[in-house]
Amino acid sequence: MIEVIEMANKYQQMKIQKNIKQEVRLKAFYFLDLALILGLCGGMFYLQDFIQLPIGHFIVIECLLFALGIFLCAKPSSNGGHRNLYTLYCLLKMDRTTYGVQSYKKGAN
C-alpha cells in the first residue's frame, strides 16, 4: 500500500512540458543542425575541385564555414524559441512595402 502512495506522489510531482517538439536529438545537437554544419563544410570540399586554393586558405575558409554553421544553429536568448537561421529567414521574407500616411482631417489638402 505504501508503494502505491509513493507512486501516486511521484506522478503528481512530475511536470508535463507544454511545448513538446518532435526533433531527433544527439546529445546537444539535433541531426538537422549537424546536417547544416556538415553541409557547409562538405560544400567547401566540393568547391575545392573547381577552385584550386592553397591549403592555408582552404583551412581558414573551412574554419569560418564551421563557425558560421555553429552560429546559424545557435538559439539566442533574445529569440529563445528559434535558431539564428530561422531569424535570418524571417528577415529575408519580411514585407518591405512602404506605406504612406494619409491625413483625414477636415480642411487638410
Residue, then its C-alpha position, 0 to 999 in steps of 0.5 A: m500500500i505504501e508503494v502505491i502512495e509513493m507512486a501516486n506522489k511521484y506522478q503528481q510531482m512530475k511536470i508535463q512540458k507544454n511545448i513538446k517538439q518532435e526533433v531527433r536529438l544527439k546529445a546537444f545537437y539535433f541531426l538537422d543542425l549537424a546536417l547544416i554544419l556538415g553541409l557547409c563544410g562538405g560544400m567547401f570540399y566540393l568547391q575545392d575541385f573547381i577552385q584550386l586554393p592553397i591549403g592555408h586558405f582552404i583551412v581558414i575558409e573551412c574554419l569560418l564555414f564551421a563557425l558560421g554553421i555553429f552560429l546559424c544553429a545557435k538559439p539566442s536568448s533574445n529569440g529563445g524559441h528559434r535558431n539564428l537561421y530561422t531569424l535570418y529567414c524571417l528577415l529575408k521574407m519580411d514585407r518591405t512595402t512602404y506605406g504612406v500616411q494619409s491625413y483625414k482631417k477636415g480642411a487638410n489638402 
